[in-house]
């Protein structure tokens, strides 16, 4: 199995607006060897129940990844194409106990536009 490169959008607060709201800059981070798959029925149901969001895809994140995935956006290349938002927190397994190269799973919802 071979994963694909995806783009993780890291937001960093760089100041505040005239209305005292946070202002962010976005930095694109390439994450290599990510698997993209269809969500299971359980994934769809649990995210709909817990967060009120419909799961579009699930990602398998490679071992050793140290990026923050909570409340972030992801850009997937074609044929998936588009901008997505991570739903909830990643589910991670113990690296040493998982035989393949991936140990985290995140769910994505499609953003409009």
N, C-alpha and C positions, 0 to 999 in steps of 0.2 A: 504494500500500500504506500502511496505517495500523496502527501498533502499539497495544498496550494498556498500561495502567499495571499494574505489578507491585510487590510489596513485598519489599524486601531486608531481612533481619534482620541488623543489625550487633551483634556481641557485644563488650562492653568489660569487661575484668576490673576489678572494683571492690573486691576484697579477697580474703581467704582464710577458709575455714571453720575450725571447731574441729579438724578432722581434717587441717588444712594443705592443703586442696584449693582451687583457685581458685573464686571466686564471680563470676558475670557478670551484667550487666544487658543487656537487649535493647532496641535502638532500631530502630524501623521507619523505613525510608527508601523513599519512593516513587520508582520509576524509570519515566519516561514513554517511550512509543513503542518498546516491546519487542515483537518478533515471537516467537510461540510456535509451534513446529512439531513434527512427528513426527520421531523420530530415524531416520537411515538404518541399513541393515543393518550398514554399516561402523562407525557410532557405537556401536551395541549391542555388536558383537563386540569392538571395541577396548577399551571400558570394562569389559566383562566379563572380558577377558583381563588388562588392566592393573590394575584395581582390584577386581574381583570384584563389581561393582555393575551392576544392570540400568538402562539409560537409559529414562526415561519420556517426557521431552520435551527438546527443545533450544531454547535462547533465542538470538535475535539481538539484541545489545546496540547501542544507537545510538552513533555517533561522538561523541567528546568526553566519554564517561562516565568518571569517575575513581574509581568505587566499587571496593572490594576484593571480588572474587567467590570467591576461593579459600576453601574450607572454610566457606562461609556457607549460610544457609537462605533460601528464597524462598517467599513465599505467592502463589499464582496465584488470580485471581478465577474465578468460574464462566464458562464451562462446564468449565474445567480443574480448578478447585477443589482446595484442599489445600495442605499444606506439603511442600516438597521440599528436597533438599540438593544443592548443586553437587558434581559429580564432577570431580575433578582441577582443572586450570588452564584458564582461558579460552584459546581459540585466537583470536589477533588478527591482522588484516591491516593493512597500511599505509593509513591513512585516505585519503591523496591518490590511491592507486591503486585504490580501490574506488568504483565509481560511485554506489552507493546510500547510504542514511543509516546503515547498520549496518556495523560492522567487527569485532565480536567475536562468538564463538559459545561458549556454555556448555552443558554437558549436566546434566540433573537426574535424580535418583532420588527416587521417592516415599517419604516417611517414613510409618511406621505410625501409625495413630491418627487 
